[in-house]
Amino acid sequence: MRVKAEKWTSRGEKWPTEGEKGSSLPGMRVAAAEELFPRLGGSRGFRESFEKSRRELAADYIDYIFTTSSALHAVSLPLAAFMLALCRATEPSSVADLGSGFSSHVLRVYAGEAAHPVRVASVDDSPSWLEKTEEFVERLGHSPDGVVSWADFKQTGAGAFDIVLYDLGTMDTRARELETVLAGAKQGALVVVDDVHYAAYRRIVEERASERHFVAYDLEELTRDEYGRFSWLLTRSDTEEETSVPASAALRSPRTKAVNSVS
C-alpha cells in the first residue's frame, strides 16, 4: 500500500474526505466497533490486546517509515495494531494483506506466534513495491514466501482466506477491484477495508457490501490516525435480512478446522 494522502480519480479530481458517516443505503447498517467486542474476547480484553499490539509494533513501525515508506503512505500504526489484535482474538489459519508493506510484517508476526500453521499472502499490483516488501520482511527475520502479484492472486481469489486487509494500490484501483475481493470472500471471512474516510469511496464500499449482503463495523474509534484515515470491517451475513439487523448477529469467528502451511 502506497498512495495515502493524495487520492485522485481517473479524471484528476481529488477524492473528497468530507461526507456524512454511516450508511445511507436502505437496508445497509453500519454497526459500532463495540458490537464486535463480544466476539473478540470482550471490550476490555480486546482493547488491552490492541494496546499491547501497538506497543509491540511501535519500534518496527518507526523503522519502516524511516527506511522503507513514510507515515503518510504506510498503513497506520493503529490499523496495524488492530490487525494483530484481531488475528490474536480470532486465530485464523489464513490471512492476506492486499496492498503489501508494514502490514505484511504484522501478519507474519501473528503467523510466527500462532499455535497452528498459518498461510500468509502479501499482495501488490506494483512489482517494485513487492520487492520492497520482500526486503523489509526478510530484514525483520520473516520468510518472503507468499509475497505475490495482484494478477497472480486473482487467479485463486480471496476466498481461501479467513482475514483480509484490503488496501490495494490507488483509490481508483481499490474502487474497481473491491467487487473482486468481496465476491470471492468465503462465509465468515473478515475483510478490513481501509481509507473509508474518503466519502466517495465509502459510498462505493456501502454499495458493494450491500449488494453482496455484507454487514459493516465502523472501526474509526480504534483505527483513526493523525491524517484522519480509518477503516471498516466487513463480514458476509448469513442471510440477506441480516444486513439490516444488529451486525453482531452475523459475525462469525474465522477460525477453521483446516490446517494450512505457511506459503
Secondary structure as UniProt FT lines:
FT   TURN            10..11
FT   TURN            26..27
FT   STRAND          30..32
FT   HELIX           33..35
FT   HELIX           37..40
FT   HELIX           43..67
FT   TURN            71..73
FT   HELIX           77..90
FT   STRAND          94..98
FT   HELIX           102..113
FT   STRAND          119..124
FT   HELIX           127..139
FT   TURN            140..141
FT   TURN            145..146
FT   STRAND          147..149
FT   HELIX           150..156
FT   TURN            159..160
FT   STRAND          163..166
FT   HELIX           171..184
FT   TURN            187..188
FT   STRAND          190..193
FT   TURN            196..197
FT   HELIX           199..211
FT   TURN            212..213
FT   STRAND          214..218
FT   HELIX           220..223
FT   TURN            226..227
FT   STRAND          232..236
FT   HELIX           240..244
FT   HELIX           247..249
//
